[in-house]
Amino acid sequence: MKKVYLDNAATTPIDARVIDFMYKSMQENFGNPSSTHQFGRTAKSLVETARKNIAKQFNVSASEIVFTAGGTEADNLILFNAVNNLEVTRIITSRIEHHAVLHVVENLQSTKKIIVDYVKLDEFGSVVFSDLEKLLSEKKGKTLVSLMHINNEIGNILDLKKVSDLCVKYKALFHSDTVQTIGHYSLDLQEIPIDFITASAHKFHGPKGVGFAFFKKGFGILPLFFGGDQEKGARSSTENVHAILAMEKAVSFCYETLEKDKKYVEKLKEYFIKQLKKISPSIEYNGLSSDIEKSSFTILNVRFPIENSMLLFTLDLAGIAVSGGSACQSGSNKGSHVLQEFLDDKQANKTSVRFSFSKFTTKEEIDFTLLKLKEQF
């Protein structure tokens, strides 16, 4: 059976070069970085070199990078520190953030009694900046703004510079979940004064179980859990040496060919949109995902004109991997919290599918998917 993978926003296939590098590292770099003998010192040196190389990519210092087990831990580490360590008493966020942010914010609201304000969204799921400024202008204590750069379901791109400038103006801290950004878009953290960002290696062709958090210099970090005081006390636990080194390689490979890969995937996305219209002119797109300039080139969230609760299952049987948006497809009574936030009930109940691409996606795979979709309409 032919296999087509179009769920890259969930996770990406590991680059073969990263696998080779990680395998070699497992054979050669097995020392514990906390050990003082030569095996430990070698492992420690390699981890610190990887930290420096990753930091350089985003124009920050190595001391501002904390290695984690992925984006979820990184978001948790940042948000808990904002409240428990940096005296934040109020968080401004949106209702379409990743649950790694929303659920933490809800926990902090109930356990720490922080104030939570949700910024208004327009009909496409984009932040209404006039409302964000209105919320920031209200004096409700030390504030953190937490808004993701690229939405993982609809692909909308947030204007980070605009948010950063507003946060500077009103003396608020700014955290952005950049899990869908790293490896796909350049980010100079000297040009855009973001205080905290997050990354997860498996979103850019690296291994699962490793990521990092960026804390702007000057912020102390309290750990979420305690033990051996690794990561300069920010995260206890023996470093995942092989995964960290593999993540650094994945970052390097992505940015070496960034513009070339972006143009390639953009053409695939444009082609897919054009061909979908031929299947049905009534097909619509959720958020700004069909806008090449305002959405991620890796994500297209399609809203089909009919309800077909078996579409994901049918595509899976054909060997095509995608993600669903509505409750009837996801197996959840709640459905997509993102789509339900800005679609009316009629539109939200239609069959929505997120197709997400990578540099390893081929036109032949797109054509095969189109063929199978055409059979359903």
N, C-alpha and C positions, 0 to 999 in steps of 0.2 A: 504493500500500500504506500502511495506517495505521502510524504510528510511535509507539511508547510507550517512554519512557525511564524505567527504574526501576533505574538504577545510579548514583545520586547520591553514594554513599559512595566511588565510584571517582573521579568528577569531576562537577561540576555545570555546567549550561548558564550561560553568562555573562548576567548581567542586561543587558537592552537599554540601560538607562540608563548602565551601566558602559561598554558598547561605544561609545556616543555620546561619552561623556566622554573615553575613551581615544583615539578617533579625532581629536577636537579637539585633545587634547594632542600627538598626533603631528604635527599641522600647526603648532602654535604653540610648543611647548616642546622644540625640538630641540637646544638648547644642551647642551654637556658640563658637568655640575656642577662639574668641577674647573677649568674655564676662568675667568679673572678678568674677562673682558669682560661686558657686560650680559646677553648670551644665557646665559652660564654662570651668572652670579649669579642670574638669574631661575629657572633650573632648580634650582639649589642651594636657593634659598629655598622652592620648592614641595616639594621632597623633604623638607626639614626640617619644614615645616608638616604634611605628611602623617605624618611620624614623631611629631610632637607629638599630633596628633589620634588616632592609633592608640594611643599610650601612655595618653592620657587615658581611652580606652574601658576600659582594664584597671587604671586607677588606679595607674599607674607613671610614672616620668619618661622623657622622650624619650631620654636617654642610655643607658637600659637596653634599647632596641630596636635590633637589628641586622638590616638587610634582607639577605635571602638569595635564592637561586633557588628556594626551596621548602622543604617540611618535611624532606625527606631531608637536604639540606645543613645545615639548622638542627640536626637531631639529631646529625649528624656533628660539627658545630662545637662543640656542647655537650659531647658525650661525650669527644672528643679533648682538649678543654680541661680537663675534669675530671681526666684522667689526666696530661697533659703539662704543665699549668699550675697546677693546684690540688692536686697531690700525692695524688690519690685512688689507692688501691691495691686497692680492692675495690668491686665493683658488685653490688648486689642487684637482680634484675629477674625477669621471668616468661618462660616459654617461649611465650607467646602474644602477645608484643609484635610490632609491625611490624618487618619485616626491616631497616628503616632504623636500628633500634636493635639488634636481635639480631645482625646481621652485623657491626656496628661493635664490639659487645661481644666477639664471637668473635675479631675481629682484634686487639683490645687484649689479650685473654687470651693470644693466641699470640705477639704481638710485644713486649708490655710486661710479660708475666707477671703480670698482675693476677689477683686472686682473683675468681671469679664464683660467686655463689650464686643459685639459682632458688627463688623462694618457691612454696609449695604452693598449688594451686588446688582448689576444691571441684568437685562434679559439674556445676556450671553454668559453670565457667570463671572464677569469682570468686576474688580473693585471699583466702587464709586469714590473717586479721590476727594470730591468735595465733602463726602460724609466722613472719610478718614480724617481729613483736616479738622472737621467739626469735632470729632471725638478727641483728637489730640489736643485741641484748644481747651477742652474742659479740664479743669484742675481736679484730678481725682487721685493724686499721689504718683509715686514713681511708676512709669509705664514702660511696658515692653510691647512692641508690635511684632506679631508672628504671622507672616504671610508667605506662602510658598512661591517660588519663582515660576515654576512650570507645574500646572495642575496635572496630576498623574492620570486623571480620567479624560479630561477634555482638552488638555494640551495648552490652555491659555497661558500666555507669557505675561508676567507682571513686570511693570516698569520699575526695576529695582532702584534706579537713580532717583526717580520721582519720590518713591517711598522713603529712601534714605535722606533726601533733602528735607522732607517734612519731619522726619524723626529728629534730625539735627536742629531744625527750627524750633521744635517744641521740647527739645531735650529728652527725647525718649530713646530707649534701646531698640535695636532692630535685629530680629532673628528671621532668617529665611531658610525653609526646607528646600535645599537645592539638589535633592536626590536625583531628579529627572534632568538636572542641568549639567552636572559634572560629567565630563567626557563627551559632551555634545555641543556645549557653548563655552566660549572663553569667558573668564571672569577675573578681572583685575580688582582685587580688594583694596588697592590704594586709590583707585579712581572712584569706586563706589564704597562709601563708608558703612558697610554692614558690620554689625558687631559679632554675629554668629551665623555660621552656615553648617550644613551637614552633607555627607556623602555616603554612598553604599556601593562597593566595588562591583556587585553583581548586576548593576544597572549599566555598566559600561565595559562589559566583556571581561570582568574579573571574577574571582571566586566569591561565593556566598560566605557570610559570617565575618565580614570585615568591612570597616568603613572608617570615617573620621569626623570629628567635630572641630570646627575652627572657633577659637575664643580670641577675640581681639586682645592684644597685649595690654596688661594692666588689670585684667580681671582675675581674681583668684578663683580656684576651682575646688569645690567640695565634691568628693567622690560619692557615687550612688551606693557602692559597696566597698567593703574594707578587706584588707589582707596584707599583701606584700608591698604596697605603696608604689607599684609600677606607674609608668607615665607621669613621673614626678609627683606622685601622690594623687593624681586625678582619676586613675582607674586601676584598682588592684586586680591582678590576674596576670599570669605569665603571658607574655606577648605571643600572639599568633604569628610567629616569625615568617613562615612560608606564605601565609595569606597576605601579610603586610607587604612583603617583597613583590608578590604577584600583583597586588593592587597598584603599586608604584609603576610596574611594567605596563599594566593596563592603561593607566593614566597617560604614560609616555606614548604608547602606541596610538591612543585616541587623538592626542593633540598633534602628533606628527602629521597626520593626514586629515585633520579636522575639516578644512574647507572642501577638500575633494570628496570626502564621505558625505558631508552635508549636501552638496550639490547633487550627488548621486541619489541619496534618499529623497530629497525634495522632488526630483523628477519622477521617482516611483510614486510618491504620494499624489502629485499632480495628475499623473497618468491614471491612477486608481480612481480619483475623483471624477475625471472625465468619463471613464468607462462605466462607473456606477450610474451616472446620469442616463446613459444609454439603456441600462437595465430598467430604470424607472425614473422619470423626471420628477416624481413626487418625493424622492429620497431627500432628506434634510440632514443637517450636521449639528451636533450638539456643541454648545459653546462657540469658540472661534476656531475650532479644529480644522475647518476647511480653508481658513485664511493662512496662506503660507508665511506671511510676514508677522502675524500676531499670534501664531501658535507654534508649538514644537513641530519640527519636520518629521519627528518620529511617531506622532500620534494622530489618528483620525477617528473620531467618535461619530458613528453613522446611526441616524435614526430612520428606520425603514417605515414605509407608510402603512404597514399592517402589523397586527400582533401575531407573532409566530413563536410560541413558547418552546418549540423544538429546534429552533434554528442553530443554537450553539451545539446541541447534541448532534444534529445532522452534519454540521461542519466538522465536528470532532470525528464522527464516523468516516468522513471523507479524508481524514488526516490533517485537517486544518485547525490550528490552535489559535483561538482568539479569546477575548474577555467580553462578558455581557454587562449591561448597565441596568436593565429593569428587573423588578422582583421576579417576574415569571421565568427569567432565564438564570438568575444567579442562585436560585434555590433558597433565597432569603425573603422573608415576608417584608423586610424593610427596603430591599432594593438598593439602588445607588443613592447615597445621601447627597452626592454632588448634583445629580440630575434633578432630584426632587426639590432641590433648593431654588431652582430658577425656571423649571418647566411646570406648566399647569398639569393637572391630573391626566387629561386626555393625552398630552404629548409624552408625559413620563411613563405611561402605560404601554406605549408603542415599543416595538422591539428595537433596542439600541445595542450596538456592538462596537467595542473599541478594537480597532486594528492598529497595531503598533509595529514599526519597522526598524531595521538596523542595516548596517553596511553589508551584512551577509544575506539580506533579503534579495531575491532575484525577480526580474520581470516575469520569468516563467512561473514563479510561485504566485505572483499577483494575477496572472492570466488564469491559472488553474482555480484560484479562489473566485474570480469573477464568473468563471464557468459554473461552478457549484452554486453560487448565489443566484445566477440566472435561472437555474433549475427550480428555485424556490419562489420565483415571482412571475 
